[in-house]
Amino acid sequence: MPAKELDYSVATTVKRFEGRFAVLEMADQQTIRWPIKNLPDDVQEGVSVRLSLMTAKIDDEARAQLARAVINSLLS
């Protein structure tokens, strides 16, 4: 039986911009100051943004899986 995939992410809303940072607010009213340079170019106030966390190992596995899918698609 495959391991259950866990979702380590949180939905936030861009509340405002403060200098080089965007203030992201979670449902429980907590805020995070996030560098604007690390957000998509089209982000503006009021937009929903999902933050995801993963270990380097899981990130490497996801990249490898994507690379395999691309190669298989090209070879098909």
CNS distance restraints for C-alpha pairs under 8 A (distance, minus, plus):
assign (resid   8 and name CA) (resid  52 and name CA) 5.80 0.50 0.50
assign (resid   8 and name CA) (resid  53 and name CA) 5.47 0.50 0.50
assign (resid   8 and name CA) (resid  54 and name CA) 7.13 0.50 0.50
assign (resid   9 and name CA) (resid  50 and name CA) 6.59 0.50 0.50
assign (resid   9 and name CA) (resid  51 and name CA) 5.31 0.50 0.50
assign (resid   9 and name CA) (resid  52 and name CA) 4.09 0.50 0.50
assign (resid   9 and name CA) (resid  53 and name CA) 6.06 0.50 0.50
assign (resid  10 and name CA) (resid  26 and name CA) 7.35 0.50 0.50
assign (resid  10 and name CA) (resid  50 and name CA) 5.62 0.50 0.50
assign (resid  10 and name CA) (resid  51 and name CA) 5.35 0.50 0.50
assign (resid  10 and name CA) (resid  52 and name CA) 6.62 0.50 0.50
assign (resid  11 and name CA) (resid  26 and name CA) 6.27 0.50 0.50
assign (resid  11 and name CA) (resid  27 and name CA) 7.50 0.50 0.50
assign (resid  11 and name CA) (resid  48 and name CA) 6.98 0.50 0.50
assign (resid  11 and name CA) (resid  49 and name CA) 6.00 0.50 0.50
assign (resid  11 and name CA) (resid  50 and name CA) 4.42 0.50 0.50
assign (resid  11 and name CA) (resid  51 and name CA) 6.44 0.50 0.50
assign (resid  12 and name CA) (resid  24 and name CA) 5.67 0.50 0.50
assign (resid  12 and name CA) (resid  25 and name CA) 5.15 0.50 0.50
assign (resid  12 and name CA) (resid  26 and name CA) 4.56 0.50 0.50
assign (resid  12 and name CA) (resid  27 and name CA) 7.01 0.50 0.50
assign (resid  12 and name CA) (resid  48 and name CA) 5.72 0.50 0.50
assign (resid  12 and name CA) (resid  49 and name CA) 5.20 0.50 0.50
assign (resid  12 and name CA) (resid  50 and name CA) 5.89 0.50 0.50
assign (resid  12 and name CA) (resid  51 and name CA) 7.39 0.50 0.50
assign (resid  13 and name CA) (resid  24 and name CA) 5.35 0.50 0.50
assign (resid  13 and name CA) (resid  25 and name CA) 5.24 0.50 0.50
assign (resid  13 and name CA) (resid  26 and name CA) 6.66 0.50 0.50
assign (resid  13 and name CA) (resid  45 and name CA) 7.81 0.50 0.50
assign (resid  13 and name CA) (resid  46 and name CA) 5.94 0.50 0.50
assign (resid  13 and name CA) (resid  47 and name CA) 5.68 0.50 0.50
assign (resid  13 and name CA) (resid  48 and name CA) 4.42 0.50 0.50
assign (resid  13 and name CA) (resid  49 and name CA) 5.83 0.50 0.50
assign (resid  14 and name CA) (resid  22 and name CA) 6.55 0.50 0.50
assign (resid  14 and name CA) (resid  23 and name CA) 5.91 0.50 0.50
assign (resid  14 and name CA) (resid  24 and name CA) 4.60 0.50 0.50
assign (resid  14 and name CA) (resid  25 and name CA) 6.48 0.50 0.50
assign (resid  14 and name CA) (resid  43 and name CA) 7.95 0.50 0.50
assign (resid  14 and name CA) (resid  44 and name CA) 6.89 0.50 0.50
assign (resid  14 and name CA) (resid  45 and name CA) 5.06 0.50 0.50
assign (resid  14 and name CA) (resid  46 and name CA) 5.26 0.50 0.50
assign (resid  14 and name CA) (resid  47 and name CA) 5.58 0.50 0.50
assign (resid  14 and name CA) (resid  48 and name CA) 6.45 0.50 0.50
assign (resid  14 and name CA) (resid  49 and name CA) 7.13 0.50 0.50
assign (resid  15 and name CA) (resid  22 and name CA) 7.50 0.50 0.50
assign (resid  15 and name CA) (resid  23 and name CA) 5.63 0.50 0.50
assign (resid  15 and name CA) (resid  24 and name CA) 5.81 0.50 0.50
assign (resid  15 and name CA) (resid  25 and name CA) 6.40 0.50 0.50
assign (resid  15 and name CA) (resid  45 and name CA) 5.55 0.50 0.50
assign (resid  15 and name CA) (resid  46 and name CA) 5.96 0.50 0.50
assign (resid  16 and name CA) (resid  22 and name CA) 5.92 0.50 0.50
assign (resid  16 and name CA) (resid  23 and name CA) 5.41 0.50 0.50
assign (resid  16 and name CA) (resid  24 and name CA) 7.61 0.50 0.50
assign (resid  16 and name CA) (resid  45 and name CA) 5.65 0.50 0.50
assign (resid  17 and name CA) (resid  21 and name CA) 5.80 0.50 0.50
assign (resid  17 and name CA) (resid  22 and name CA) 4.40 0.50 0.50
assign (resid  17 and name CA) (resid  23 and name CA) 5.99 0.50 0.50
assign (resid  17 and name CA) (resid  45 and name CA) 7.64 0.50 0.50
assign (resid  18 and name CA) (resid  22 and name CA) 6.08 0.50 0.50
assign (resid  18 and name CA) (resid  23 and name CA) 7.15 0.50 0.50
assign (resid  20 and name CA) (resid  35 and name CA) 5.97 0.50 0.50
assign (resid  20 and name CA) (resid  36 and name CA) 5.77 0.50 0.50
assign (resid  20 and name CA) (resid  37 and name CA) 7.71 0.50 0.50
assign (resid  21 and name CA) (resid  33 and name CA) 5.82 0.50 0.50
assign (resid  21 and name CA) (resid  34 and name CA) 5.28 0.50 0.50
assign (resid  21 and name CA) (resid  35 and name CA) 4.47 0.50 0.50
assign (resid  21 and name CA) (resid  36 and name CA) 5.08 0.50 0.50
assign (resid  22 and name CA) (resid  33 and name CA) 5.66 0.50 0.50
assign (resid  22 and name CA) (resid  34 and name CA) 5.25 0.50 0.50
assign (resid  22 and name CA) (resid  35 and name CA) 6.23 0.50 0.50
assign (resid  22 and name CA) (resid  36 and name CA) 5.65 0.50 0.50
assign (resid  23 and name CA) (resid  31 and name CA) 6.35 0.50 0.50
assign (resid  23 and name CA) (resid  32 and name CA) 5.71 0.50 0.50
assign (resid  23 and name CA) (resid  33 and name CA) 4.69 0.50 0.50
assign (resid  23 and name CA) (resid  34 and name CA) 6.40 0.50 0.50
assign (resid  24 and name CA) (resid  31 and name CA) 5.38 0.50 0.50
assign (resid  24 and name CA) (resid  32 and name CA) 5.13 0.50 0.50
assign (resid  24 and name CA) (resid  33 and name CA) 6.30 0.50 0.50
assign (resid  24 and name CA) (resid  34 and name CA) 7.07 0.50 0.50
assign (resid  25 and name CA) (resid  29 and name CA) 5.82 0.50 0.50
assign (resid  25 and name CA) (resid  30 and name CA) 5.73 0.50 0.50
assign (resid  25 and name CA) (resid  31 and name CA) 4.39 0.50 0.50
assign (resid  25 and name CA) (resid  32 and name CA) 6.52 0.50 0.50
assign (resid  26 and name CA) (resid  30 and name CA) 5.47 0.50 0.50
assign (resid  26 and name CA) (resid  31 and name CA) 6.26 0.50 0.50
assign (resid  34 and name CA) (resid  38 and name CA) 7.41 0.50 0.50
assign (resid  35 and name CA) (resid  39 and name CA) 7.18 0.50 0.50
assign (resid  39 and name CA) (resid  43 and name CA) 6.88 0.50 0.50
assign (resid  43 and name CA) (resid  47 and name CA) 6.38 0.50 0.50
assign (resid  54 and name CA) (resid  58 and name CA) 6.17 0.50 0.50
assign (resid  54 and name CA) (resid  59 and name CA) 6.40 0.50 0.50
assign (resid  55 and name CA) (resid  59 and name CA) 6.26 0.50 0.50
assign (resid  56 and name CA) (resid  60 and name CA) 6.06 0.50 0.50
assign (resid  57 and name CA) (resid  61 and name CA) 6.25 0.50 0.50
assign (resid  58 and name CA) (resid  62 and name CA) 6.15 0.50 0.50
assign (resid  59 and name CA) (resid  63 and name CA) 6.22 0.50 0.50
assign (resid  60 and name CA) (resid  64 and name CA) 6.14 0.50 0.50
assign (resid  61 and name CA) (resid  65 and name CA) 6.10 0.50 0.50
assign (resid  62 and name CA) (resid  66 and name CA) 6.19 0.50 0.50
assign (resid  63 and name CA) (resid  67 and name CA) 6.13 0.50 0.50
assign (resid  64 and name CA) (resid  68 and name CA) 6.19 0.50 0.50
assign (resid  65 and name CA) (resid  69 and name CA) 6.23 0.50 0.50
assign (resid  66 and name CA) (resid  70 and name CA) 6.23 0.50 0.50
assign (resid  67 and name CA) (resid  71 and name CA) 6.19 0.50 0.50
assign (resid  68 and name CA) (resid  72 and name CA) 6.03 0.50 0.50
assign (resid  69 and name CA) (resid  73 and name CA) 6.05 0.50 0.50
assign (resid  70 and name CA) (resid  74 and name CA) 6.23 0.50 0.50
assign (resid  71 and name CA) (resid  75 and name CA) 6.17 0.50 0.50
assign (resid  72 and name CA) (resid  76 and name CA) 6.06 0.50 0.50
